[in-house]
Amino acid sequence: MYAIAIAIATADVRGRVSARVVLDALGWMAETRIAMREQCGLVVAIADVDGQAAVSALGRLQLPLPVRRRCRLDAGTRVLRVADPSRARLVLPPVASLEVMINCYYAEVFGDTL
């Protein structure tokens, strides 16, 4: 088992998300270039020297508009920030997806859902 860092943030009107706690867990500092993509409704970010975004001096990430649109992340949408240091990635699912995740887990563990 490995440690992950989890926090919740709200996307602002420009798609910026505060991410200092999870970025620290990944070792991503200001100006680290980040590549982001949508995968199954999740924003997935990895450090990439050719990435289209960068960590700001304040520890924020600006999610690219095409990715926000594919993930339906509007201003005010709350997102989880899940740092996975063992895989060197950051995953940002909408908080609303927690119900789906919990139901899948409950189905596996208990054979039913909430």
N, C-alpha and C positions, 0 to 999 in steps of 0.2 A: 504494500500500500504506500501511497505517496501523499504528500501534503499539497493541498490546493488553497488558494486564497480567494475568498468570496466577499463581495460587497454589492450594494445596490446604489444606483445613481439614476438621475433623470436627465434625459437628452434635452438640450436646450433647442431653441429655434434654428440654430445653425448646425445642429447635429453634434455639438460638443458634449462629451461625457467626462466627468471628473474620474480619474482612475489611479491616483497616486498609490494607494495601498496595494492594488494588484500589480501595478507596474513595478513597484519595488520588489515584489515577490519574484518577478520575472527578470529583474536586473535591468529593466529598460529605463534609461535616463532621458532627460531633455534632449531633444534633437535626434533620438533614435528613430530611424525610418521604419515605417510599418506598412505592410501590405494587408489589405482587408478584402474579404470576399463574403458572399452570402452562401451558406450551406444549410439546406433544409430549414430555412427560416431563421438561422442563427448568423450573427456576425462572427467571423473567425478572423483573428489577427495574428500575424507572425512578424517578427523582426526581419526586415529585408532591406538591404542597402538601396534597392530600386523601388521601395514602397512609395505609394502615392500620398502618404500622410506621415506626420512626425509627432512625437510626443512634445507637447508644449512645455515651456519653462514652468508652468503651473501644474504640470502633471495631468493635462487633459489630452484626450484624443478627439479629433473631429472625424466623425464617420462620414464617408463619402456619400453624396446624395443618391447615386444609383443603388448602393448597398442599402441605405436607409429605406428607399422605396421598395426594394425587393423584400425587405424584412418588415415592412409596415411600421417603421419607427418614426413616429411624428414627434413634434415638439411636445414635451411633457410626458412622453412614454418612459416608464420606469424600466430599467434593464438591470439584470444581474451582471456582474463583472466577475468572471471566473478565470483566475490565473492558474494555468496548468504548467508549472515549471518543468516537470519531467518531460513534457512534450514541447516546451518553449512556445506556448500559444496562449492567447487570450480569447475566450468565448464570451459573447454578449447575447444571451437569450432575453427576450422580453419577460418581465416578471410574470405576466399572464401565462406563460408556458409552464410555470411551476405546477399548476393543477394537472396538466397532462403528464409531466414527469412523475409526480406523486402517484397518480392513478396507475401508471405503468408499473411503478415500484410496488404498490399495494397489490396489484394483480399478480405479480410474481411471488410476493411474500405470502399474501393471505388468500389469494385466489379470488379476490373481489376488488372493487374500487370504492372510493369515497361516496 
